[in-house]
Amino acid sequence: MRYVLLLGFIALPLLAQSKRVFIITDAEGVAGVCRQEQTDPKDAELRQLLTGEINAAVQGFFDGGASEVFVWDGHDGSETLSALTIDPRAKLVMGRLESTMLMERRFAAVAFVGQHARANSRGGVMAHSYSSLGIQNLLMNGKPVGEVETRTALAGWFGTPVIFLSGDQMAAEQLHAIVPEAETAVVKEGLDNYACISLSAEAARKLIREGAKNSMGKLGHIQPYKLNGPVTFQIEYTSRHALRQDAGSGPGEEVVDARTIRFHGKDFIEAWKRTHF
Ligand SMILES: [Zn+2]
């Protein structure tokens, strides 16, 4: 009896410690953001809108039992968020991350806030894959993908599930296509690239707080999204970013045409690292 109690005292704090959530943030999927110029990292309203949604998610994750929450400033050069306004319980991750995005730290869960859909998504608000100016299309194992699919697979490689996404309707659908049980908060419906029906900031924050809290209850039930076997990434750049002369000279690289390159890997992580994302 005494040993069982003792075990409980030791095991419970350990269990709590491991509930660390990593939030990937972006701008195009935030409520009230519908025009390109609004996504300027220095835009005062964007900063307020995005920070409000992030802090709502942080609140929700802690309400749901998270032990630590990390927020990565993932939009355009990582200069949108400020330590002055982020929830004081969160840790702010600033700057460009290596290709593994700290996933080797084995977070309990990954979440997206402010997420947009992949390039060429009809009904997606400012839909793009990594770079709206630089990349026309991105394929993973022959299928069109964006940040949602590739980063969910990256987290999955490290055994971490994506449990929550807030963003536009298309972004939510695209996560559900690969992680059906994930919790989502749809804060706007895209009409076209620059037109949408948006919730108010207040309504979006409420939805996000609740969704984030609920998603913590699904920890342990949502499986990491894993790609098994060899993986390819194909990047079709825009005309302005056509391939340079030395493209194709690295290991596993194959030039497809003047602006398209394919990266092969024996597994997800090898192919992923070769893309230099
Ligand atoms: Zn993005």
Residues whose N, C-alpha, C, O or C-beta is under 5 A from the ligand:
A	BS01	ZN	D26 E147
